[in-house]
Amino acid sequence: MSHTLTAISAAAPLAAGWTVHSLWFRRILDQARRDPLTGLPTRAAFEMHAARLLSRARCAVLLIDLDGFKALNDTFGHAAGDAAIRAAGERLGTWVHVQNGAVGRLGGDEFAAVVRMPHTTDLPLELRTLHELLCQPVKFDGRLISLGCSIGAYHGPFPGPSLPTALRVADEAMYGAKQAGGGSLIASNPTPVYLTVNGRRDGRSGTDFDAEGGVK
């Protein structure tokens, strides 16, 4: 009996050490999967969760882009831009959490979300609610900064296209909303219309044809 107790006593610190190491490793892994500015999942983490949702239910796929973000940075500075991105990320994260969906920051002022949406008639109202939420002014340095956004959504039958295709279609809808002055636009056709350059819609940042000062 004494040998057993001795063995357990000797193993206890080792087990505790492995527990601490495991918790530390999981914390580091979770941090790596989250955007440091907003706390939202990164693109890779979002895509994993979003793809699972799309394979199980009819969903709406959203692409969100802040309006006038470059002008905001130029006028108020990059700290104000960071504040706007943080606020948008927090608000979008709250909305998606209520919808029990997936959300992520893709980079810059661009976000994506996938939410379960079985009924087409529910989506316009949800998008108006989200748009109003995201466009609330942001407090920064003792002042209120106006914030705008454009939302593109793809909502089609189940089963639908792959996540990359749905995001491309949502991106095109977002571009249409931005050209119209902001707001939201829903696409139901799963076939992208615009040409693809360097893996992105022709005209978006990161393509050879992105026009300086043009609509992103």
C-alpha positions as CSV (number, residue, x, y, z in Angstrom):
1,M,0.0,0.0,0.0
2,S,2.8,2.4,0.9
3,H,4.5,1.7,-2.5
4,T,1.3,2.6,-4.3
5,L,0.9,5.8,-2.3
6,T,4.5,6.7,-3.0
7,A,4.0,6.1,-6.8
8,I,0.9,8.2,-6.8
9,S,2.6,11.0,-4.9
10,A,5.5,10.9,-7.3
11,A,3.2,10.9,-10.4
12,A,1.0,13.8,-9.2
13,P,3.5,16.6,-9.9
14,L,4.1,15.1,-13.4
15,A,0.4,14.9,-14.1
16,A,-0.1,18.4,-12.9
17,G,2.7,19.6,-15.1
18,W,1.2,18.0,-18.2
19,T,-2.2,19.5,-17.3
20,V,-0.7,23.0,-17.1
21,H,1.2,22.4,-20.4
22,S,-1.9,21.2,-22.1
23,L,-3.9,24.2,-21.0
24,W,-1.0,26.5,-22.1
25,F,-0.8,24.8,-25.5
26,R,-4.6,25.1,-26.0
27,R,-4.5,28.8,-25.1
28,I,-1.6,29.5,-27.5
29,L,-3.5,27.6,-30.2
30,D,-6.7,29.5,-29.6
31,Q,-4.7,32.8,-29.8
32,A,-3.2,31.8,-33.1
33,R,-6.7,31.2,-34.4
34,R,-7.9,34.7,-33.4
35,D,-7.3,38.0,-35.0
36,P,-5.4,40.1,-32.4
37,L,-7.3,43.3,-33.1
38,T,-10.9,42.1,-33.0
39,G,-10.6,38.8,-31.2
40,L,-12.6,37.2,-34.0
41,P,-11.5,34.0,-35.7
42,T,-8.9,34.3,-38.4
43,R,-9.7,33.4,-42.0
44,A,-8.5,29.7,-41.6
45,A,-10.5,29.2,-38.4
46,F,-13.6,30.8,-39.8
47,E,-13.4,28.7,-43.0
48,M,-13.3,25.5,-41.0
49,H,-16.4,26.4,-38.9
50,A,-18.3,27.9,-41.9
51,A,-17.7,24.9,-44.1
52,R,-19.2,22.6,-41.5
53,L,-22.3,24.9,-41.2
54,L,-22.8,24.9,-45.0
55,S,-22.6,21.1,-45.2
56,R,-25.4,20.7,-42.6
57,A,-28.0,23.3,-43.3
58,R,-29.2,26.1,-45.6
59,C,-27.2,29.2,-44.7
60,A,-26.7,32.8,-45.7
61,V,-23.1,33.6,-46.6
62,L,-22.1,37.2,-45.9
63,L,-19.2,39.4,-47.0
64,I,-18.9,42.8,-45.1
65,D,-16.7,45.7,-46.0
66,L,-16.5,49.0,-44.2
67,D,-17.3,52.1,-46.4
68,G,-14.9,55.0,-46.6
69,F,-12.3,53.2,-44.5
70,K,-9.3,54.8,-46.3
71,A,-10.7,58.3,-45.8
72,L,-11.3,57.5,-42.1
73,N,-7.7,56.5,-41.7
74,D,-6.4,59.5,-43.6
75,T,-8.6,62.0,-41.6
76,F,-8.4,60.6,-38.1
77,G,-5.3,58.3,-38.2
78,H,-4.7,54.6,-38.0
79,A,-5.6,54.4,-34.4
80,A,-9.1,55.6,-35.3
81,G,-9.2,53.0,-38.1
82,D,-8.3,50.3,-35.6
83,A,-11.1,51.5,-33.3
84,A,-13.6,51.3,-36.1
85,I,-12.4,47.7,-37.0
86,R,-12.6,46.6,-33.3
87,A,-16.1,48.1,-33.0
88,A,-17.3,46.5,-36.2
89,G,-15.8,43.1,-35.2
90,E,-17.5,43.3,-31.8
91,R,-20.9,44.2,-33.2
92,L,-20.7,41.6,-36.0
93,G,-19.6,38.9,-33.5
94,T,-22.5,39.7,-31.2
95,W,-25.0,39.4,-34.1
96,V,-23.5,36.2,-35.4
97,H,-23.5,34.7,-31.9
98,V,-27.2,35.3,-31.6
99,Q,-27.6,33.6,-35.0
100,N,-25.4,30.7,-33.8
101,G,-23.2,31.1,-36.9
102,A,-19.6,31.5,-37.9
103,V,-17.7,34.8,-38.2
104,G,-14.2,35.9,-39.0
105,R,-12.0,38.8,-40.0
106,L,-10.6,38.1,-43.5
107,G,-8.1,41.0,-43.3
108,G,-8.1,44.8,-43.4
109,D,-11.7,46.1,-43.0
110,E,-13.2,42.9,-44.5
111,F,-15.3,40.4,-42.5
112,A,-17.3,37.3,-43.4
113,A,-20.0,35.3,-41.7
114,V,-22.2,32.3,-42.3
115,V,-25.5,31.9,-40.4
116,R,-28.3,29.4,-40.6
117,M,-31.1,30.9,-42.6
118,P,-33.8,28.3,-43.7
119,H,-36.3,30.9,-44.9
120,T,-35.5,33.4,-47.6
121,T,-38.0,35.9,-46.3
122,D,-36.1,36.3,-43.0
123,L,-32.8,37.5,-44.6
124,P,-33.7,41.1,-45.7
125,L,-34.8,42.1,-42.2
126,E,-31.8,40.4,-40.6
127,L,-29.5,42.3,-43.0
128,R,-31.1,45.6,-42.3
129,T,-30.7,45.0,-38.6
130,L,-27.1,44.1,-39.0
131,H,-26.4,47.1,-41.2
132,E,-27.9,49.5,-38.7
133,L,-25.9,47.8,-35.9
134,L,-22.6,48.1,-37.8
135,C,-23.2,51.7,-38.9
136,Q,-23.6,53.1,-35.4
137,P,-21.0,55.8,-34.7
138,V,-17.7,54.8,-33.1
139,K,-16.4,56.6,-30.0
140,F,-12.8,57.6,-30.4
141,D,-10.7,60.2,-28.7
142,G,-13.7,62.1,-27.2
143,R,-15.6,62.2,-30.5
144,L,-18.1,60.2,-32.5
145,I,-16.8,58.9,-35.9
146,S,-19.4,57.9,-38.5
147,L,-19.2,54.4,-39.8
148,G,-20.7,52.9,-42.9
149,C,-20.6,49.4,-44.5
150,S,-21.7,47.4,-47.4
151,I,-23.0,43.8,-47.0
152,G,-23.2,41.2,-49.7
153,A,-25.1,38.0,-49.1
154,Y,-25.5,34.7,-50.9
155,H,-28.6,32.7,-50.1
156,G,-29.5,29.7,-52.2
157,P,-30.9,26.2,-51.9
158,F,-29.4,23.4,-49.8
159,P,-27.1,21.8,-50.6
160,G,-25.4,24.7,-52.1
161,P,-22.0,25.6,-53.6
162,S,-18.7,25.3,-51.8
163,L,-17.7,28.0,-49.3
164,P,-15.1,29.7,-51.6
165,T,-17.8,30.0,-54.4
166,A,-20.4,31.3,-52.0
167,L,-18.0,33.9,-50.7
168,R,-17.1,35.0,-54.2
169,V,-20.8,35.5,-55.0
170,A,-21.4,37.3,-51.7
171,D,-18.3,39.5,-52.5
172,E,-19.9,40.4,-55.9
173,A,-23.1,41.3,-54.1
174,M,-21.2,43.4,-51.6
175,Y,-19.5,45.2,-54.5
176,G,-23.0,46.0,-56.0
177,A,-24.2,47.3,-52.6
178,K,-21.1,49.5,-52.3
179,Q,-21.6,50.9,-55.8
180,A,-25.1,51.8,-54.8
181,G,-23.9,53.8,-51.8
182,G,-23.9,51.1,-49.1
183,G,-26.5,48.9,-47.5
184,S,-27.0,45.3,-48.4
185,L,-27.6,43.2,-51.5
186,I,-28.6,39.5,-51.7
187,A,-27.6,37.2,-54.5
188,S,-29.2,33.8,-55.1
189,N,-27.4,32.7,-58.3
190,P,-24.4,30.6,-57.3
191,T,-22.4,31.4,-60.4
192,P,-20.0,34.3,-60.1
193,V,-20.3,37.0,-62.7
194,Y,-17.0,38.9,-62.5
195,L,-13.7,37.7,-63.8
196,T,-11.2,36.4,-61.3
197,V,-7.7,37.9,-61.2
198,N,-5.1,36.4,-58.8
199,G,-7.9,34.5,-57.1
200,R,-9.9,37.6,-56.4
201,R,-12.7,39.5,-58.1
202,D,-11.4,41.7,-60.9
203,G,-11.2,45.2,-59.5
204,R,-10.7,44.3,-55.8
205,S,-7.5,45.1,-53.9
206,G,-4.9,42.5,-54.7
207,T,-5.6,42.3,-58.4
208,D,-3.5,43.7,-61.2
209,F,-6.5,45.9,-62.2
210,D,-7.3,47.6,-58.9
211,A,-7.7,51.3,-59.7
212,E,-6.3,53.7,-57.2
213,G,-9.0,55.5,-55.5
214,G,-11.7,53.3,-57.1
215,V,-14.5,51.5,-55.3
216,K,-13.0,48.5,-53.4
